[in-house]
């Protein structure tokens, strides 16, 4: 059995090595980060011509989304997976490097076979971003948060204020961009201190934000998942506000199906109802990157919160369980579309 460090591919150098082995897909530069680091996307499957005549919002205004993307039953679903929007949330980065290894070889970095993923990847247009925030990842001085004490974890994630006190969640969002108010800029942020999950989506501060929304728009993404870490919480999807009920209902269907798949493996999952209502009181729930992706392309867009295995209160998964939970997630994404087409 390989050790954790053999399959826990979380470093920027690990991503470089992984992408250097891509033979079945195409690796291209998506954008340079605020700190000048490469953000790359791995593409599997050819991009199809959907006969675009308008952006998604305009097409909806015209009463027919096909003005944006005309998709037939033969069109390959377009799936977008994004790791490391918060650069220190390593679980999604590890999952993405292992998924790429599975698609290329049939096995993850542990040597475990995932035949369903390997055999069915060709039936999709896959857009895989191992690390959307390499600036934040470069700022994290360790390669795993497994067993890291809670206070140290907070420091690594959100950093500290000028007076040296911890910049805790959710107060880390109270100043944005946070760079000038920060003593230590945590790995949540790019080098300009922007938290991409809470950028200004109508006039983005970060070039990374513009590039990710542009990718979703250009590709007419059907299903996007942002991979995050949620300390030692059970695995769950965060509620997504300000999207149509139809989308919420599809997200809830997927939510339930994933919970059932986890139950068979004994993995902890908290089923947070994805069909949400405006409670009519302030503070209102925020629009975030996940919401913005939907409005760029019309597709399902969800925020996945992984368990992180830190030394803190709550449920604590092992490195193997953390990776397993992600690979099950990816398999369920495939099944969600392939089972629907039967």
Phi and psi restraints in degrees (value plus and minus 20) as a CYANA .aco file:
   2 UNK   PHI     -95.3   -55.3
   2 UNK   PSI     135.8   175.8
   3 UNK   PHI     -99.0   -59.0
   3 UNK   PSI     147.6   187.6
   4 UNK   PHI     -76.5   -36.5
   4 UNK   PSI     -61.6   -21.6
   5 UNK   PHI     -88.2   -48.2
   5 UNK   PSI     -37.7     2.3
   6 UNK   PHI     -94.2   -54.2
   6 UNK   PSI     -51.9   -11.9
   7 UNK   PHI    -132.4   -92.4
   7 UNK   PSI     -30.8     9.2
   8 UNK   PHI    -105.0   -65.0
   8 UNK   PSI      56.6    96.6
   9 UNK   PHI    -108.6   -68.6
   9 UNK   PSI      68.4   108.4
  10 UNK   PHI    -137.0   -97.0
  10 UNK   PSI     -32.6     7.4
  11 UNK   PHI     -98.2   -58.2
  11 UNK   PSI     136.9   176.9
  12 UNK   PHI     -80.4   -40.4
  12 UNK   PSI     -55.3   -15.3
  13 UNK   PHI     -86.0   -46.0
  13 UNK   PSI     -54.2   -14.2
  14 UNK   PHI     -84.0   -44.0
  14 UNK   PSI     -60.3   -20.3
  15 UNK   PHI     -83.3   -43.3
  15 UNK   PSI     -64.5   -24.5
  16 UNK   PHI     -76.3   -36.3
  16 UNK   PSI     -66.9   -26.9
  17 UNK   PHI     -84.1   -44.1
  17 UNK   PSI     -63.0   -23.0
  18 UNK   PHI     -80.8   -40.8
  18 UNK   PSI     -67.9   -27.9
  19 UNK   PHI     -89.8   -49.8
  19 UNK   PSI     -45.3    -5.3
  20 UNK   PHI     -86.7   -46.7
  20 UNK   PSI     -39.8     0.2
  21 UNK   PHI    -114.9   -74.9
  21 UNK   PSI     -15.9    24.1
  22 UNK   PHI     -92.6   -52.6
  22 UNK   PSI     100.9   140.9
  23 UNK   PHI    -141.1  -101.1
  23 UNK   PSI     -47.6    -7.6
  24 UNK   PHI    -108.8   -68.8
  24 UNK   PSI     -35.0     5.0
  25 UNK   PHI    -143.4  -103.4
  25 UNK   PSI    -184.8  -144.8
  26 UNK   PHI    -147.1  -107.1
  26 UNK   PSI     112.6   152.6
  27 UNK   PHI    -126.2   -86.2
  27 UNK   PSI     107.9   147.9
  28 UNK   PHI    -159.8  -119.8
  28 UNK   PSI     136.2   176.2
  29 UNK   PHI     -93.6   -53.6
  29 UNK   PSI     104.4   144.4
  30 UNK   PHI    -104.3   -64.3
  30 UNK   PSI     -68.6   -28.6
  31 UNK   PHI    -189.1  -149.1
  31 UNK   PSI     139.8   179.8
  32 UNK   PHI    -108.3   -68.3
  32 UNK   PSI     118.7   158.7
  33 UNK   PHI     -90.9   -50.9
  33 UNK   PSI     152.5   192.5
  34 UNK   PHI     -76.3   -36.3
  34 UNK   PSI     -54.0   -14.0
  35 UNK   PHI    -108.9   -68.9
  35 UNK   PSI     -11.6    28.4
  36 UNK   PHI      63.7   103.7
  36 UNK   PSI      -4.2    35.8
  37 UNK   PHI    -113.1   -73.1
  37 UNK   PSI     129.4   169.4
  38 UNK   PHI     -92.8   -52.8
  38 UNK   PSI     113.0   153.0
  39 UNK   PHI    -135.3   -95.3
  39 UNK   PSI      95.6   135.6
  40 UNK   PHI    -134.5   -94.5
  40 UNK   PSI     130.7   170.7
  41 UNK   PHI    -138.3   -98.3
  41 UNK   PSI     117.0   157.0
  42 UNK   PHI    -121.3   -81.3
  42 UNK   PSI     106.0   146.0
  43 UNK   PHI    -129.9   -89.9
  43 UNK   PSI     109.3   149.3
  44 UNK   PHI    -140.7  -100.7
  44 UNK   PSI     113.2   153.2
  45 UNK   PHI      67.4   107.4
  45 UNK   PSI     123.6   163.6
  46 UNK   PHI     -92.7   -52.7
  46 UNK   PSI     127.0   167.0
  47 UNK   PHI     -94.8   -54.8
  47 UNK   PSI     109.2   149.2
  48 UNK   PHI    -113.6   -73.6
  48 UNK   PSI     135.4   175.4
  49 UNK   PHI    -110.9   -70.9
  49 UNK   PSI      90.9   130.9
  50 UNK   PHI    -116.4   -76.4
  50 UNK   PSI      -5.4    34.6
  51 UNK   PHI      44.6    84.6
  51 UNK   PSI      20.8    60.8
  52 UNK   PHI     -83.8   -43.8
  52 UNK   PSI     112.4   152.4
  53 UNK   PHI    -143.3  -103.3
  53 UNK   PSI     -31.0     9.0
  54 UNK   PHI    -175.6  -135.6
  54 UNK   PSI     144.2   184.2
  55 UNK   PHI     -96.1   -56.1
  55 UNK   PSI     152.7   192.7
  56 UNK   PHI     -84.4   -44.4
  56 UNK   PSI     -65.0   -25.0
  57 UNK   PHI     -82.0   -42.0
  57 UNK   PSI     -61.7   -21.7
  58 UNK   PHI     -87.3   -47.3
  58 UNK   PSI     -59.3   -19.3
  59 UNK   PHI     -82.4   -42.4
  59 UNK   PSI     -60.9   -20.9
  60 UNK   PHI     -85.1   -45.1
  60 UNK   PSI     -58.7   -18.7
  61 UNK   PHI     -81.3   -41.3
  61 UNK   PSI     -50.3   -10.3
  62 UNK   PHI    -102.9   -62.9
  62 UNK   PSI     -24.0    16.0
  63 UNK   PHI      65.8   105.8
  63 UNK   PSI      -7.9    32.1
  64 UNK   PHI    -174.3  -134.3
  64 UNK   PSI      84.7   124.7
  65 UNK   PHI     -80.1   -40.1
  65 UNK   PSI     -35.4     4.6
  66 UNK   PHI     -87.5   -47.5
  66 UNK   PSI     -36.3     3.7
  67 UNK   PHI     -86.3   -46.3
  67 UNK   PSI     -43.5    -3.5
  68 UNK   PHI    -109.0   -69.0
  68 UNK   PSI     -68.2   -28.2
  69 UNK   PHI    -172.5  -132.5
  69 UNK   PSI      95.4   135.4
  70 UNK   PHI    -114.2   -74.2
  70 UNK   PSI      86.3   126.3
  71 UNK   PHI    -135.1   -95.1
  71 UNK   PSI     112.3   152.3
  72 UNK   PHI    -120.5   -80.5
  72 UNK   PSI     156.9   196.9
  73 UNK   PHI     -85.6   -45.6
  73 UNK   PSI     -37.1     2.9
  74 UNK   PHI    -110.6   -70.6
  74 UNK   PSI     -28.7    11.3
  75 UNK   PHI     -89.6   -49.6
  75 UNK   PSI     118.0   158.0
  76 UNK   PHI     -93.7   -53.7
  76 UNK   PSI     110.6   150.6
  77 UNK   PHI     -80.1   -40.1
  77 UNK   PSI     121.6   161.6
  78 UNK   PHI    -122.2   -82.2
  78 UNK   PSI      96.4   136.4
  79 UNK   PHI    -132.9   -92.9
  79 UNK   PSI     113.5   153.5
  80 UNK   PHI    -139.7   -99.7
  80 UNK   PSI     103.8   143.8
  81 UNK   PHI    -141.9  -101.9
  81 UNK   PSI     109.2   149.2
  82 UNK   PHI    -145.5  -105.5
  82 UNK   PSI      96.8   136.8
  83 UNK   PHI    -119.9   -79.9
  83 UNK   PSI     135.2   175.2
  84 UNK   PHI      44.2    84.2
  84 UNK   PSI      13.0    53.0
  85 UNK   PHI     -80.4   -40.4
  85 UNK   PSI     -60.6   -20.6
  86 UNK   PHI    -117.5   -77.5
  86 UNK   PSI      89.0   129.0
  87 UNK   PHI     -79.8   -39.8
  87 UNK   PSI     -44.2    -4.2
  88 UNK   PHI    -107.8   -67.8
  88 UNK   PSI     -23.6    16.4
  89 UNK   PHI    -106.6   -66.6
  89 UNK   PSI      68.7   108.7
  90 UNK   PHI     -96.9   -56.9
  90 UNK   PSI     -39.8     0.2
  91 UNK   PHI     -80.0   -40.0
  91 UNK   PSI     -62.0   -22.0
  92 UNK   PHI     -88.2   -48.2
  92 UNK   PSI     -54.4   -14.4
  93 UNK   PHI     -84.6   -44.6
  93 UNK   PSI     -66.8   -26.8
  94 UNK   PHI     -79.1   -39.1
  94 UNK   PSI     -63.3   -23.3
  95 UNK   PHI     -83.9   -43.9
  95 UNK   PSI     -59.0   -19.0
  96 UNK   PHI     -90.3   -50.3
  96 UNK   PSI     -61.6   -21.6
  97 UNK   PHI     -84.8   -44.8
  97 UNK   PSI     -57.6   -17.6
  98 UNK   PHI     -90.4   -50.4
  98 UNK   PSI     -56.6   -16.6
  99 UNK   PHI     -83.7   -43.7
  99 UNK   PSI     -63.6   -23.6
 100 UNK   PHI     -80.1   -40.1
 100 UNK   PSI     -60.9   -20.9
 101 UNK   PHI     -82.1   -42.1
 101 UNK   PSI     -59.4   -19.4
 102 UNK   PHI     -84.2   -44.2
 102 UNK   PSI     -66.1   -26.1
 103 UNK   PHI     -83.9   -43.9
 103 UNK   PSI     -55.1   -15.1
 104 UNK   PHI     -98.1   -58.1
 104 UNK   PSI     -57.2   -17.2
 105 UNK   PHI    -143.5  -103.5
 105 UNK   PSI     -34.9     5.1
 106 UNK   PHI      70.9   110.9
 106 UNK   PSI     -29.4    10.6
 107 UNK   PHI    -149.6  -109.6
 107 UNK   PSI     129.6   169.6
 108 UNK   PHI    -101.9   -61.9
 108 UNK   PSI    -196.5  -156.5
 109 UNK   PHI     -92.1   -52.1
 109 UNK   PSI     -27.0    13.0
 110 UNK   PHI    -107.3   -67.3
 110 UNK   PSI     -28.1    11.9
 111 UNK   PHI      67.6   107.6
 111 UNK   PSI      -9.9    30.1
 112 UNK   PHI    -107.4   -67.4
 112 UNK   PSI     116.4   156.4
 113 UNK   PHI    -100.7   -60.7
 113 UNK   PSI     123.1   163.1
 114 UNK   PHI    -154.0  -114.0
 114 UNK   PSI      56.4    96.4
 115 UNK   PHI     -82.4   -42.4
 115 UNK   PSI     -57.5   -17.5
 116 UNK   PHI     -82.9   -42.9
 116 UNK   PSI     -66.2   -26.2
 117 UNK   PHI     -83.6   -43.6
 117 UNK   PSI     -65.1   -25.1
 118 UNK   PHI     -82.9   -42.9
 118 UNK   PSI     -63.9   -23.9
 119 UNK   PHI     -98.8   -58.8
 119 UNK   PSI     -45.2    -5.2
 120 UNK   PHI    -125.0   -85.0
 120 UNK   PSI     -25.6    14.4
 121 UNK   PHI     -77.4   -37.4
 121 UNK   PSI     -52.9   -12.9
 122 UNK   PHI     -86.3   -46.3
 122 UNK   PSI     -33.2     6.8
 123 UNK   PHI    -109.2   -69.2
 123 UNK   PSI     -14.4    25.6
 124 UNK   PHI    -150.3  -110.3
 124 UNK   PSI     139.9   179.9
 125 UNK   PHI    -116.1   -76.1
 125 UNK   PSI      89.9   129.9
 126 UNK   PHI    -125.7   -85.7
 126 UNK   PSI     112.4   152.4
 127 UNK   PHI    -142.4  -102.4
 127 UNK   PSI      89.5   129.5
 128 UNK   PHI    -138.3   -98.3
 128 UNK   PSI     100.2   140.2
 129 UNK   PHI    -134.4   -94.4
 129 UNK   PSI      83.7   123.7
 130 UNK   PHI     -81.9   -41.9
 130 UNK   PSI     -59.7   -19.7
 131 UNK   PHI    -167.2  -127.2
 131 UNK   PSI      88.0   128.0
 132 UNK   PHI     -99.5   -59.5
 132 UNK   PSI     -37.8     2.2
 133 UNK   PHI    -149.5  -109.5
 133 UNK   PSI      52.9    92.9
 134 UNK   PHI     -85.8   -45.8
 134 UNK   PSI     -43.3    -3.3
 135 UNK   PHI     -81.4   -41.4
 135 UNK   PSI     -70.2   -30.2
 136 UNK   PHI     -83.7   -43.7
 136 UNK   PSI     -58.6   -18.6
 137 UNK   PHI     -84.9   -44.9
 137 UNK   PSI     -58.9   -18.9
 138 UNK   PHI     -86.0   -46.0
 138 UNK   PSI     -45.8    -5.8
 139 UNK   PHI     -99.6   -59.6
 139 UNK   PSI     -38.9     1.1
 140 UNK   PHI    -103.7   -63.7
 140 UNK   PSI     100.1   140.1
 141 UNK   PHI    -105.2   -65.2
 141 UNK   PSI     -17.4    22.6
 142 UNK   PHI    -144.5  -104.5
 142 UNK   PSI     145.7   185.7
 143 UNK   PHI    -125.1   -85.1
 143 UNK   PSI     -25.0    15.0
 144 UNK   PHI    -173.4  -133.4
 144 UNK   PSI     123.0   163.0
 145 UNK   PHI    -120.3   -80.3
 145 UNK   PSI     -14.6    25.4
 146 UNK   PHI     -78.7   -38.7
 146 UNK   PSI     105.9   145.9
 147 UNK   PHI      50.0    90.0
 147 UNK   PSI     -11.3    28.7
 148 UNK   PHI     -92.0   -52.0
 148 UNK   PSI     112.2   152.2
 149 UNK   PHI     -79.6   -39.6
 149 UNK   PSI     129.8   169.8
 150 UNK   PHI     -77.4   -37.4
 150 UNK   PSI     -66.5   -26.5
 151 UNK   PHI     -82.6   -42.6
 151 UNK   PSI     -59.4   -19.4
 152 UNK   PHI     -86.9   -46.9
 152 UNK   PSI     -58.4   -18.4
 153 UNK   PHI     -78.7   -38.7
 153 UNK   PSI     -65.5   -25.5
 154 UNK   PHI     -80.5   -40.5
 154 UNK   PSI     -64.1   -24.1
 155 UNK   PHI     -79.4   -39.4
 155 UNK   PSI     -65.3   -25.3
 156 UNK   PHI     -85.2   -45.2
 156 UNK   PSI     -57.8   -17.8
 157 UNK   PHI     -99.2   -59.2
 157 UNK   PSI     -80.1   -40.1
 158 UNK   PHI    -121.6   -81.6
 158 UNK   PSI     -33.2     6.8
 159 UNK   PHI      62.0   102.0
 159 UNK   PSI    -174.2  -134.2
 160 UNK   PHI    -155.1  -115.1
 160 UNK   PSI     139.8   179.8
 161 UNK   PHI    -101.8   -61.8
 161 UNK   PSI     154.7   194.7
 162 UNK   PHI     -78.1   -38.1
 162 UNK   PSI     -52.8   -12.8
 163 UNK   PHI    -102.9   -62.9
 163 UNK   PSI     -16.5    23.5
 164 UNK   PHI      71.4   111.4
 164 UNK   PSI     -28.0    12.0
 165 UNK   PHI     -94.2   -54.2
 165 UNK   PSI     132.4   172.4
 166 UNK   PHI     -84.5   -44.5
 166 UNK   PSI     119.1   159.1
 167 UNK   PHI    -113.8   -73.8
 167 UNK   PSI      71.7   111.7
 168 UNK   PHI    -108.8   -68.8
 168 UNK   PSI     139.8   179.8
 169 UNK   PHI     -97.3   -57.3
 169 UNK   PSI     117.3   157.3
 170 UNK   PHI    -115.2   -75.2
 170 UNK   PSI     -15.3    24.7
 171 UNK   PHI     -83.5   -43.5
 171 UNK   PSI     -36.5     3.5
 172 UNK   PHI     -84.0   -44.0
 172 UNK   PSI     -33.2     6.8
 173 UNK   PHI    -117.9   -77.9
 173 UNK   PSI     -22.5    17.5
 174 UNK   PHI     -95.6   -55.6
 174 UNK   PSI     -42.0    -2.0
 175 UNK   PHI    -143.0  -103.0
 175 UNK   PSI     104.7   144.7
 176 UNK   PHI    -173.6  -133.6
 176 UNK   PSI     103.0   143.0
 177 UNK   PHI     -84.2   -44.2
 177 UNK   PSI     132.5   172.5
 178 UNK   PHI    -117.9   -77.9
 178 UNK   PSI     -25.6    14.4
 179 UNK   PHI     -73.2   -33.2
 179 UNK   PSI     -68.5   -28.5
 180 UNK   PHI     -92.0   -52.0
 180 UNK   PSI     -39.4     0.6
 181 UNK   PHI    -113.8   -73.8
 181 UNK   PSI     -23.4    16.6
 182 UNK   PHI    -115.7   -75.7
 182 UNK   PSI     120.8   160.8
 183 UNK   PHI    -105.6   -65.6
 183 UNK   PSI     -73.6   -33.6
 184 UNK   PHI    -138.5   -98.5
 184 UNK   PSI     101.8   141.8
 185 UNK   PHI     -99.3   -59.3
 185 UNK   PSI      90.9   130.9
 186 UNK   PHI     -87.8   -47.8
 186 UNK   PSI     154.3   194.3
 187 UNK   PHI    -100.3   -60.3
 187 UNK   PSI     -22.0    18.0
 188 UNK   PHI     -79.7   -39.7
 188 UNK   PSI     -51.2   -11.2
 189 UNK   PHI    -129.5   -89.5
 189 UNK   PSI     134.2   174.2
 190 UNK   PHI     -98.2   -58.2
 190 UNK   PSI    -197.9  -157.9
 191 UNK   PHI     -88.7   -48.7
 191 UNK   PSI     -32.5     7.5
 192 UNK   PHI    -112.3   -72.3
 192 UNK   PSI     -18.6    21.4
 193 UNK   PHI      60.1   100.1
 193 UNK   PSI      -0.2    39.8
 194 UNK   PHI    -114.4   -74.4
 194 UNK   PSI     109.9   149.9
 195 UNK   PHI    -111.0   -71.0
 195 UNK   PSI      85.2   125.2
 196 UNK   PHI     -78.9   -38.9
 196 UNK   PSI     -48.1    -8.1
 197 UNK   PHI     -84.1   -44.1
 197 UNK   PSI     -41.7    -1.7
 198 UNK   PHI    -149.7  -109.7
 198 UNK   PSI      17.7    57.7
 199 UNK   PHI     -90.0   -50.0
 199 UNK   PSI     152.4   192.4
 200 UNK   PHI    -107.5   -67.5
 200 UNK   PSI      83.3   123.3
 201 UNK   PHI     -95.8   -55.8
 201 UNK   PSI     -32.0     8.0
 202 UNK   PHI    -110.8   -70.8
 202 UNK   PSI     -37.1     2.9
 203 UNK   PHI    -172.0  -132.0
 203 UNK   PSI      53.7    93.7
 204 UNK   PHI     -75.9   -35.9
 204 UNK   PSI     116.4   156.4
 205 UNK   PHI     -99.4   -59.4
 205 UNK   PSI     -49.7    -9.7
 206 UNK   PHI    -125.1   -85.1
 206 UNK   PSI     113.8   153.8
 207 UNK   PHI     -82.6   -42.6
 207 UNK   PSI     -49.2    -9.2
 208 UNK   PHI     -82.6   -42.6
 208 UNK   PSI     -61.5   -21.5
 209 UNK   PHI     -81.0   -41.0
 209 UNK   PSI     -68.4   -28.4
 210 UNK   PHI     -78.8   -38.8
 210 UNK   PSI     -61.3   -21.3
 211 UNK   PHI     -87.5   -47.5
 211 UNK   PSI     -60.6   -20.6
 212 UNK   PHI     -88.9   -48.9
 212 UNK   PSI     -64.4   -24.4
 213 UNK   PHI     -86.1   -46.1
 213 UNK   PSI     -56.2   -16.2
 214 UNK   PHI     -83.7   -43.7
 214 UNK   PSI     -59.2   -19.2
 215 UNK   PHI     -83.5   -43.5
 215 UNK   PSI     -66.5   -26.5
 216 UNK   PHI     -79.6   -39.6
 216 UNK   PSI     -60.8   -20.8
 217 UNK   PHI     -86.6   -46.6
 217 UNK   PSI     -71.2   -31.2
 218 UNK   PHI     -83.5   -43.5
 218 UNK   PSI     -52.2   -12.2
 219 UNK   PHI    -113.8   -73.8
 219 UNK   PSI     -27.2    12.8
 220 UNK   PHI      31.1    71.1
 220 UNK   PSI      37.5    77.5
 221 UNK   PHI     -82.5   -42.5
 221 UNK   PSI     115.2   155.2
 222 UNK   PHI    -107.8   -67.8
 222 UNK   PSI     -53.7   -13.7
 223 UNK   PHI    -171.1  -131.1
 223 UNK   PSI     100.6   140.6
 224 UNK   PHI    -141.6  -101.6
 224 UNK   PSI     118.7   158.7
 225 UNK   PHI    -149.9  -109.9
 225 UNK   PSI     105.1   145.1
 226 UNK   PHI    -111.4   -71.4
 226 UNK   PSI     103.8   143.8
 227 UNK   PHI    -113.3   -73.3
 227 UNK   PSI      99.1   139.1
 228 UNK   PHI    -146.0  -106.0
 228 UNK   PSI     153.1   193.1
 229 UNK   PHI    -140.0  -100.0
 229 UNK   PSI     118.8   158.8
 230 UNK   PHI    -141.5  -101.5
 230 UNK   PSI      25.7    65.7
 231 UNK   PHI      35.5    75.5
 231 UNK   PSI    -151.8  -111.8
 232 UNK   PHI    -127.3   -87.3
 232 UNK   PSI      19.3    59.3
 233 UNK   PHI    -102.0   -62.0
 233 UNK   PSI     137.7   177.7
 234 UNK   PHI     -80.5   -40.5
 234 UNK   PSI     132.9   172.9
 235 UNK   PHI     -79.7   -39.7
 235 UNK   PSI     119.4   159.4
 236 UNK   PHI    -183.9  -143.9
 236 UNK   PSI     146.7   186.7
 237 UNK   PHI    -122.1   -82.1
 237 UNK   PSI     116.0   156.0
 238 UNK   PHI     -96.7   -56.7
 238 UNK   PSI     127.3   167.3
 239 UNK   PHI     -81.5   -41.5
 239 UNK   PSI     121.9   161.9
 240 UNK   PHI    -135.9   -95.9
 240 UNK   PSI      95.9   135.9
 241 UNK   PHI    -116.4   -76.4
 241 UNK   PSI     143.7   183.7
 242 UNK   PHI      43.5    83.5
 242 UNK   PSI      18.7    58.7
 243 UNK   PHI    -146.9  -106.9
 243 UNK   PSI     138.8   178.8
 244 UNK   PHI     -83.0   -43.0
 244 UNK   PSI     133.1   173.1
 245 UNK   PHI     -76.6   -36.6
 245 UNK   PSI     -57.6   -17.6
 246 UNK   PHI     -77.8   -37.8
 246 UNK   PSI     -63.0   -23.0
 247 UNK   PHI     -88.8   -48.8
 247 UNK   PSI     -64.0   -24.0
 248 UNK   PHI     -76.0   -36.0
 248 UNK   PSI     -61.7   -21.7
 249 UNK   PHI     -86.2   -46.2
 249 UNK   PSI     -59.4   -19.4
 250 UNK   PHI     -85.4   -45.4
 250 UNK   PSI     -59.7   -19.7
 251 UNK   PHI     -85.5   -45.5
 251 UNK   PSI     -56.8   -16.8
 252 UNK   PHI     -88.2   -48.2
 252 UNK   PSI     -56.6   -16.6
 253 UNK   PHI     -80.2   -40.2
 253 UNK   PSI     -64.6   -24.6
 254 UNK   PHI     -86.1   -46.1
 254 UNK   PSI     -60.8   -20.8
 255 UNK   PHI     -76.0   -36.0
 255 UNK   PSI     -67.7   -27.7
 256 UNK   PHI     -85.2   -45.2
 256 UNK   PSI     -63.9   -23.9
 257 UNK   PHI     -82.1   -42.1
 257 UNK   PSI     -60.0   -20.0
 258 UNK   PHI     -87.1   -47.1
 258 UNK   PSI     -60.5   -20.5
 259 UNK   PHI     -78.5   -38.5
 259 UNK   PSI     -59.6   -19.6
 260 UNK   PHI     -86.8   -46.8
 260 UNK   PSI     -59.0   -19.0
 261 UNK   PHI     -85.5   -45.5
 261 UNK   PSI     -59.9   -19.9
 262 UNK   PHI     -87.2   -47.2
 262 UNK   PSI     -58.3   -18.3
 263 UNK   PHI     -79.1   -39.1
 263 UNK   PSI     -56.5   -16.5
 264 UNK   PHI     -85.3   -45.3
 264 UNK   PSI     -46.1    -6.1
 265 UNK   PHI    -120.1   -80.1
 265 UNK   PSI     -21.7    18.3
 266 UNK   PHI      53.1    93.1
 266 UNK   PSI       3.1    43.1
 267 UNK   PHI    -110.5   -70.5
 267 UNK   PSI     116.7   156.7
 268 UNK   PHI     -92.4   -52.4
 268 UNK   PSI     110.5   150.5
 269 UNK   PHI    -161.2  -121.2
 269 UNK   PSI     112.2   152.2
 270 UNK   PHI    -125.9   -85.9
 270 UNK   PSI      96.2   136.2
 271 UNK   PHI    -103.7   -63.7
 271 UNK   PSI      76.4   116.4
 272 UNK   PHI    -108.7   -68.7
 272 UNK   PSI      97.6   137.6
 273 UNK   PHI     -76.4   -36.4
 273 UNK   PSI     103.2   143.2
 274 UNK   PHI    -105.9   -65.9
 274 UNK   PSI     -27.6    12.4
 275 UNK   PHI    -113.2   -73.2
 275 UNK   PSI      79.8   119.8
 276 UNK   PHI    -134.3   -94.3
 276 UNK   PSI     137.0   177.0
 277 UNK   PHI    -144.6  -104.6
 277 UNK   PSI     129.1   169.1
 278 UNK   PHI     -90.2   -50.2
 278 UNK   PSI     101.0   141.0
 279 UNK   PHI     -98.7   -58.7
 279 UNK   PSI     -27.5    12.5
 280 UNK   PHI      53.4    93.4
 280 UNK   PSI       5.2    45.2
 281 UNK   PHI    -158.7  -118.7
 281 UNK   PSI     135.9   175.9
 282 UNK   PHI    -114.2   -74.2
 282 UNK   PSI     123.3   163.3
 283 UNK   PHI     -97.4   -57.4
 283 UNK   PSI     121.1   161.1
 284 UNK   PHI     -98.9   -58.9
 284 UNK   PSI     131.7   171.7
 285 UNK   PHI     -83.8   -43.8
 285 UNK   PSI     126.5   166.5
 286 UNK   PHI    -107.1   -67.1
 286 UNK   PSI     132.6   172.6
 287 UNK   PHI    -101.7   -61.7
 287 UNK   PSI     112.5   152.5
 288 UNK   PHI    -150.3  -110.3
 288 UNK   PSI    -189.9  -149.9
 289 UNK   PHI     -77.7   -37.7
 289 UNK   PSI     -59.6   -19.6
 290 UNK   PHI     -82.5   -42.5
 290 UNK   PSI     -65.0   -25.0
 291 UNK   PHI     -81.3   -41.3
 291 UNK   PSI     -64.6   -24.6
 292 UNK   PHI     -81.9   -41.9
 292 UNK   PSI     -57.6   -17.6
 293 UNK   PHI     -80.5   -40.5
 293 UNK   PSI     -63.7   -23.7
 294 UNK   PHI     -77.0   -37.0
 294 UNK   PSI     -66.3   -26.3
 295 UNK   PHI     -92.8   -52.8
 295 UNK   PSI     -34.9     5.1
 296 UNK   PHI    -100.3   -60.3
 296 UNK   PSI     -50.0   -10.0
 297 UNK   PHI    -154.7  -114.7
 297 UNK   PSI     -33.1     6.9
 298 UNK   PHI      65.0   105.0
 298 UNK   PSI     -21.2    18.8
 299 UNK   PHI    -106.9   -66.9
 299 UNK   PSI     153.3   193.3
 300 UNK   PHI     -83.9   -43.9
 300 UNK   PSI     118.4   158.4
 301 UNK   PHI    -163.6  -123.6
 301 UNK   PSI     102.8   142.8
 302 UNK   PHI    -154.5  -114.5
 302 UNK   PSI     132.7   172.7
 303 UNK   PHI    -128.5   -88.5
 303 UNK   PSI      94.5   134.5
 304 UNK   PHI    -115.3   -75.3
 304 UNK   PSI     105.2   145.2
 305 UNK   PHI    -127.8   -87.8
 305 UNK   PSI      90.3   130.3
 306 UNK   PHI    -104.0   -64.0
 306 UNK   PSI     130.9   170.9
 307 UNK   PHI     -88.3   -48.3
 307 UNK   PSI     127.2   167.2
 308 UNK   PHI    -134.7   -94.7
 308 UNK   PSI     -28.8    11.2
 309 UNK   PHI      50.4    90.4
 309 UNK   PSI       3.0    43.0
 310 UNK   PHI     -96.1   -56.1
 310 UNK   PSI     151.0   191.0
 311 UNK   PHI    -109.1   -69.1
 311 UNK   PSI      62.9   102.9
 312 UNK   PHI    -172.8  -132.8
 312 UNK   PSI    -197.3  -157.3
 313 UNK   PHI     -90.3   -50.3
 313 UNK   PSI     125.2   165.2
 314 UNK   PHI      91.9   131.9
 314 UNK   PSI    -182.0  -142.0
 315 UNK   PHI     -99.0   -59.0
 315 UNK   PSI     117.4   157.4
 316 UNK   PHI    -146.2  -106.2
 316 UNK   PSI      94.7   134.7
 317 UNK   PHI    -114.2   -74.2
 317 UNK   PSI     138.4   178.4
 318 UNK   PHI    -102.9   -62.9
 318 UNK   PSI     143.6   183.6
 319 UNK   PHI     -75.3   -35.3
 319 UNK   PSI     -61.5   -21.5
 320 UNK   PHI     -81.9   -41.9
 320 UNK   PSI     -63.9   -23.9
 321 UNK   PHI     -85.4   -45.4
 321 UNK   PSI     -56.6   -16.6
 322 UNK   PHI     -83.4   -43.4
 322 UNK   PSI     -66.2   -26.2
 323 UNK   PHI     -86.5   -46.5
 323 UNK   PSI     -63.4   -23.4
 324 UNK   PHI     -75.3   -35.3
 324 UNK   PSI     -63.0   -23.0
 325 UNK   PHI     -82.7   -42.7
 325 UNK   PSI     -54.9   -14.9
 326 UNK   PHI     -93.2   -53.2
 326 UNK   PSI     -62.5   -22.5
 327 UNK   PHI     -86.2   -46.2
 327 UNK   PSI     -53.9   -13.9
 328 UNK   PHI     -84.4   -44.4
 328 UNK   PSI     -61.6   -21.6
 329 UNK   PHI     -76.1   -36.1
 329 UNK   PSI     -68.0   -28.0
 330 UNK   PHI     -84.6   -44.6
 330 UNK   PSI     -60.2   -20.2
 331 UNK   PHI     -83.3   -43.3
 331 UNK   PSI     -60.4   -20.4
 332 UNK   PHI     -86.8   -46.8
 332 UNK   PSI     -52.7   -12.7
 333 UNK   PHI     -80.4   -40.4
 333 UNK   PSI     -65.7   -25.7
 334 UNK   PHI     -80.2   -40.2
 334 UNK   PSI     -69.1   -29.1
 335 UNK   PHI     -82.3   -42.3
 335 UNK   PSI     -54.6   -14.6
 336 UNK   PHI     -76.2   -36.2
 336 UNK   PSI     -58.0   -18.0
 337 UNK   PHI    -110.6   -70.6
 337 UNK   PSI     -62.4   -22.4
 338 UNK   PHI     -89.5   -49.5
 338 UNK   PSI     -57.7   -17.7
 339 UNK   PHI     -87.9   -47.9
 339 UNK   PSI     -53.2   -13.2
 340 UNK   PHI     -88.1   -48.1
 340 UNK   PSI     -48.9    -8.9
 341 UNK   PHI    -102.7   -62.7
 341 UNK   PSI     -30.1     9.9
